[in-house]
Amino acid sequence: MGQSSLEKENQELKRTLRLMISKAEKNESVLNSFFEVELRLLSCGRLSELLDLILIDFKEFFRLSSVNLILFDPEHAARSLLDDYIPPAPGNTLRFVQSQRLLKSIYPNQKMIVGAPSTPLRSEAFPVTDSAIESCALLPLIRQNCLIGSLHLGSSDASRYTEHVRYDYIQHLASVVSVCIENCINQENLHRLSSIDMLTKVHNRRSFDQEIVRELSRASRSAHPLSCLFLDLDHFKTVNDTYGHQTGDRVLRTVGLFLNKQLRKTDIIARYGGEEFAILLPNCDKDRALEIAETLRHKLSKLIFRGEESQPFRMTTSVGVSLCHPEKYTALKLDDIAYQLIQSADKAVYTSKHNGRDQVSFASFPELSPREANLSSISSQQA
């Protein structure tokens, strides 16, 4: 009898041990999964990449019915980085708010909310969804004791999130998401500041020199032409001397804004020098590049500027156009091709000025041997 009782006790202990091992293995698997997600979050360098990970991959990875995100963005610091970003369907997976009122109404104590959402809370947290949300985890995103957003994880399984279970790992995930959102916004804005000319809000010369190499690489792979335009404002020094440097600055700002509105989002616009702008036109042949250059020249000549005392005046522009097919120059370095493309456009500008200004000129891309390109690149660096 005693032996039978002991065997039963041993069997019960073994069963308990197996359950504990199984639970430990499951917990380890969950922790490893969250560790993998955390690494992916921390590796995101762009806000759009981070949002795709949260709104798309989280839904699949955690087998959720819906993932929604609200970001507090009073100064449009995040939205300015997402001009071309399209949140996943259904709509309203990503929302921006300029006031913290909604966030504070959801989290009066800045605490995570889990369980079955009330009807009002469901409509706020999941305004549009393909399936019913029976349980959810609403995570406040906090940085330096300030609510910067809200992450909503929704499930059609009523037992997925309950008030009787602790979700420390999800809270930790929310902290990581908060840090990553703030870091992506700060890093991208810093990068943008370093690549933008602060007066005209277009690319600066350093950024243009980097972009032209990237565009040449793309053009070479796709066997598409890359056109380069140089625009030089005629008699700009006279504007500064006659109307003052503040008026000159306004002219440059207006021209930068004008060019941004006229061209495609794939085109690269930069302030290359004092009153000189450079434009890259990917996948644009000679005829089209000349047509664009002429249109810009004509429209710029119609703009009316005003001096400090509201005196109206107009400006004309000398334009130079160059073009190359980089796939034809596989023996040359991209830096050398870029240098020659810029040199050709600059040479065309001088032709326009020499011939009377307010016109468009074209300069062909020179046929260079690798040695000649090397020498020209060296001489440009020494200059």
Secondary structure, 3 states (H helix, E strand, C coil): CHHHHHHHHHHHHHHHHHHHHHHHHHHHHHHHHHHHHHHHHHHCCCHHHHHHHHHHHHHHHCCCCEEEEEEECCCCCCHHHCCCCCCCCCCCCEEEECCCHHHHHHCCCCCCEEECCCHHHHHHHCCCCCCCCCEEEEEEEEECCEEEEEEEEEECCCCCCCCCCCCHHHHHHHHHHHHHHHHHHHHHHHHHHHHECCCCCCECHHHHHHHHHHHHHHHHHHCCCEEEEEEEECCHHHHHHHHCHHHHHHHHHHHHHHHHHHCCCCCEEEECCCCEEEEEEECCCHHHHHHHHHHHHHHHHHCCEECCCCCEECCCEEEEEEEECHHHCCCCCHHHHHHHHHHHHHHHHHHHHHCCCCCEEECCCCCCCHHHHHHHHHHHHHC
